[in-house]
Amino acid sequence: VGSGALLLDCDGTLAETERDGHRLAFNKAFKEKNFDVEWDVELYGELLSTGGGKERMTRYFKDYNPDAWILEDPPAKDHPLIMELHELKTKIFMDIVKSGELPLREGIKDLITAADAAGWKLAVCSTSNEDSVKAVVDTMLPDYASKLTIFAGDVVPEKKPDPAIYNLAAKKLGVAPMRCVVVEDTAIGATAGKAANMKVVVTKSVYTSKELFSDADVVVESASELDFTKDIAKLLPVLEMV
């Protein structure tokens, strides 16, 4: 089997960072900036259908709780206060990650180890801020930090479900999309991978256990159920010898 590229989402895929990391960081940031706002587990699950933290806050203050917005001019992803909140939230999130409290999801390191041993290129493709993703990789996967290329945040104009981040990764890594396997935990991520003409493996997370992934090539509860050779490598096209 020829080599390919394993492109992993970060939040919810490498670790359950959404519920126990980002959500707590948003809440602390709101508190520090004197917003009377707290995102509970269920609400945050709903807000996750919007990719990107600045976009998520904008949606919340526009559609869910306009009364909580403390300024006259409307919220927007490039509004100075939204950007300030997001910067603070990122800093708090990185502290949570670096504390080592969040574990890697089961089976994910084995998958990366196997792909690396098979000579595959490795990358993390996320809508999250680049520093946040780097903190997750450096803290939880130190052995692979130098091998995992990070594509994150605002490096592309459109967030998932737009395929931009995956298109960029394939181009930069020099691997054809049909030789890329995406590992995701959300429907918006799976849609992005498919729109980039890649194979998609879904490892369901806390927030996506009820989602339907009709487009995905493989759907499992956890990466520990995956065998690299049988489940991942076999997704690549086989070149017929003429």
C-alpha positions as CSV (number, residue, x, y, z in Angstrom):
1,V,0.0,0.0,0.0
2,G,1.4,3.4,-0.9
3,S,1.6,6.1,1.7
4,G,-1.0,8.7,2.4
5,A,-1.8,11.5,4.8
6,L,-3.6,11.2,8.1
7,L,-5.4,14.5,8.8
8,L,-6.8,14.7,12.3
9,D,-9.3,17.2,13.7
10,C,-8.2,18.5,17.2
11,D,-11.1,19.3,19.5
12,G,-13.2,16.2,20.3
13,T,-11.0,14.0,18.1
14,L,-7.6,14.2,19.9
15,A,-9.2,14.9,23.3
16,E,-12.5,15.9,24.7
17,T,-11.5,19.5,24.8
18,E,-14.8,21.0,23.9
19,R,-16.9,20.2,27.0
20,D,-14.0,20.2,29.5
21,G,-11.7,22.8,28.0
22,H,-13.1,25.4,25.6
23,R,-16.5,25.7,27.3
24,L,-14.9,26.3,30.7
25,A,-12.5,28.8,29.1
26,F,-15.3,30.7,27.4
27,N,-17.2,30.9,30.8
28,K,-14.1,32.2,32.6
29,A,-13.5,34.8,29.9
30,F,-17.1,36.0,30.1
31,K,-16.8,36.3,33.9
32,E,-13.5,38.3,33.7
33,K,-15.1,40.7,31.2
34,N,-18.2,41.1,33.4
35,F,-20.7,39.4,31.1
36,D,-23.6,37.7,32.9
37,V,-23.2,34.6,30.7
38,E,-22.6,31.0,31.4
39,W,-22.7,28.3,28.7
40,D,-23.9,25.0,30.2
41,V,-23.0,21.6,28.7
42,E,-26.2,21.3,26.6
43,L,-26.2,24.9,25.3
44,Y,-22.5,24.6,24.3
45,G,-23.4,21.4,22.4
46,E,-25.9,23.4,20.3
47,L,-23.4,26.2,19.7
48,L,-20.8,23.8,18.4
49,S,-22.7,23.6,15.1
50,T,-20.9,26.9,14.4
51,G,-17.2,26.4,13.7
52,G,-14.8,28.9,15.2
53,G,-14.9,30.6,18.6
54,K,-15.4,34.2,17.4
55,E,-18.2,33.0,15.1
56,R,-19.7,31.0,18.0
57,M,-19.8,34.0,20.4
58,T,-21.3,36.2,17.6
59,R,-24.1,33.7,17.0
60,Y,-24.8,33.5,20.8
61,F,-25.0,37.2,21.3
62,K,-27.1,37.7,18.2
63,D,-29.5,34.8,18.3
64,Y,-29.6,33.4,21.9
65,N,-29.0,36.3,24.3
66,P,-28.9,39.8,22.7
67,D,-29.6,41.3,26.1
68,A,-26.3,40.1,27.4
69,W,-24.3,42.1,24.8
70,I,-23.1,45.2,26.6
71,L,-22.3,47.5,23.7
72,E,-24.4,49.6,21.3
73,D,-22.8,48.4,18.1
74,P,-23.8,44.8,17.1
75,P,-21.5,41.8,17.8
76,A,-19.5,40.4,14.8
77,K,-16.6,38.0,14.6
78,D,-14.2,41.0,13.9
79,H,-15.7,43.2,16.6
80,P,-12.9,44.4,19.0
81,L,-14.7,43.1,22.1
82,I,-15.4,39.7,20.5
83,M,-11.7,39.5,19.5
84,E,-10.6,40.6,23.0
85,L,-12.9,37.9,24.6
86,H,-11.5,35.3,22.2
87,E,-7.9,36.2,23.0
88,L,-8.6,35.9,26.7
89,K,-10.4,32.6,26.2
90,T,-7.5,31.2,24.2
91,K,-5.1,32.1,27.0
92,I,-7.3,30.4,29.6
93,F,-7.8,27.4,27.4
94,M,-4.1,27.0,27.0
95,D,-3.6,27.1,30.7
96,I,-6.2,24.3,31.1
97,V,-4.4,22.2,28.4
98,K,-0.9,22.8,29.8
99,S,-2.1,21.7,33.3
100,G,-2.3,18.2,31.8
101,E,-5.8,17.7,33.1
102,L,-7.3,16.7,29.8
103,P,-6.3,13.2,28.6
104,L,-5.9,12.1,25.0
105,R,-8.9,10.1,23.6
106,E,-8.4,6.3,23.7
107,G,-6.7,4.8,20.7
108,I,-5.7,8.1,19.1
109,K,-1.9,7.8,19.8
110,D,-1.8,4.2,18.5
111,L,-3.4,5.4,15.3
112,I,-0.9,8.2,14.9
113,T,2.0,5.8,15.7
114,A,0.8,3.3,13.1
115,A,0.4,5.9,10.4
116,D,3.9,7.3,11.2
117,A,5.4,3.8,11.0
118,A,3.7,3.3,7.6
119,G,5.4,6.5,6.3
120,W,2.3,8.6,6.2
121,K,2.3,12.3,6.5
122,L,0.6,13.6,9.7
123,A,-1.4,16.8,10.3
124,V,-3.9,18.4,12.6
125,C,-6.6,20.5,10.8
126,S,-8.7,22.6,13.1
127,T,-11.0,25.6,13.1
128,S,-9.5,26.5,16.5
129,N,-6.9,29.1,17.2
130,E,-3.4,27.9,16.1
131,D,-1.8,28.5,19.6
132,S,-4.6,26.4,21.2
133,V,-4.0,23.5,18.8
134,K,-0.3,23.7,19.3
135,A,-0.8,23.6,23.1
136,V,-2.9,20.4,22.7
137,V,-0.3,18.7,20.4
138,D,2.8,19.8,22.5
139,T,1.2,18.7,25.8
140,M,-0.6,15.5,24.8
141,L,1.5,14.3,21.9
142,P,5.0,15.5,22.6
143,D,6.6,12.6,20.7
144,Y,4.9,13.7,17.5
145,A,4.9,17.4,17.9
146,S,7.7,17.8,15.3
147,K,5.9,15.4,12.8
148,L,2.3,16.8,13.1
149,T,1.9,19.8,10.8
150,I,-0.7,22.2,12.2
151,F,-3.3,23.9,10.0
152,A,-5.5,26.0,12.2
153,G,-7.7,29.0,12.9
154,D,-7.7,31.8,10.5
155,V,-5.2,30.4,8.0
156,V,-8.2,29.9,5.7
157,P,-11.0,32.4,5.2
158,E,-13.9,29.9,5.7
159,K,-14.3,27.5,8.7
160,K,-15.6,23.9,8.5
161,P,-18.0,22.7,7.0
162,D,-16.1,24.5,4.2
163,P,-13.3,22.2,2.9
164,A,-10.8,25.1,2.8
165,I,-8.6,23.8,5.7
166,Y,-8.4,20.3,4.2
167,N,-7.7,21.6,0.7
168,L,-4.9,23.7,2.1
169,A,-3.4,20.7,4.0
170,A,-3.4,18.4,0.9
171,K,-1.7,21.2,-1.1
172,K,0.9,22.0,1.5
173,L,1.7,18.4,2.3
174,G,1.9,17.5,-1.4
175,V,-0.6,14.6,-1.1
176,A,-3.5,14.1,-3.5
177,P,-6.9,14.5,-1.7
178,M,-7.8,10.9,-2.6
179,R,-4.8,9.7,-0.6
180,C,-5.8,11.7,2.5
181,V,-7.8,10.1,5.4
182,V,-9.6,12.6,7.7
183,V,-10.4,11.7,11.3
184,E,-13.2,13.8,12.7
185,D,-15.8,13.7,15.5
186,T,-18.5,16.1,14.2
187,A,-20.8,16.3,11.2
188,I,-19.4,19.7,10.1
189,G,-15.9,18.2,10.1
190,A,-17.0,15.1,8.2
191,T,-18.8,17.3,5.7
192,A,-15.6,19.4,5.2
193,G,-13.5,16.3,4.6
194,K,-15.9,14.8,2.1
195,A,-16.2,18.2,0.3
196,A,-12.4,18.1,-0.1
197,N,-12.8,14.6,-1.8
198,M,-11.1,12.8,1.1
199,K,-11.9,9.6,2.9
200,V,-13.5,10.3,6.3
201,V,-13.3,8.3,9.5
202,V,-15.5,9.5,12.4
203,T,-14.7,8.8,16.1
204,K,-17.9,10.0,17.9
205,S,-17.4,12.3,20.8
206,V,-19.4,13.4,23.9
207,Y,-21.3,15.9,21.8
208,T,-21.7,13.9,18.6
209,S,-22.9,10.5,19.8
210,K,-26.4,11.2,18.4
211,E,-25.3,12.7,15.1
212,L,-25.8,10.7,11.9
213,F,-22.8,10.5,9.7
214,S,-24.2,9.2,6.4
215,D,-21.3,10.6,4.3
216,A,-18.5,9.1,6.4
217,D,-16.6,6.0,5.2
218,V,-16.1,4.6,8.7
219,V,-18.0,5.5,11.9
220,V,-16.8,4.2,15.3
221,E,-17.4,5.2,19.0
222,S,-13.6,5.5,19.6
223,A,-10.3,5.3,17.8
224,S,-9.5,2.2,19.9
225,E,-11.8,0.3,17.6
226,L,-9.7,1.1,14.6
227,D,-7.0,-1.1,13.1
228,F,-4.7,1.1,10.9
229,T,-4.0,-1.5,8.2
230,K,-7.5,-2.9,8.0
231,D,-9.6,0.2,8.5
232,I,-7.5,3.2,7.5
233,A,-4.9,2.1,4.9
234,K,-7.4,0.1,3.0
235,L,-9.4,3.3,2.3
236,L,-6.7,4.5,-0.1
237,P,-7.2,3.7,-3.8
238,V,-5.2,0.8,-5.1
239,L,-3.2,1.5,-8.3
240,E,-3.9,-1.2,-10.8
241,M,-0.7,-2.4,-12.5
242,V,-1.3,-2.2,-16.3
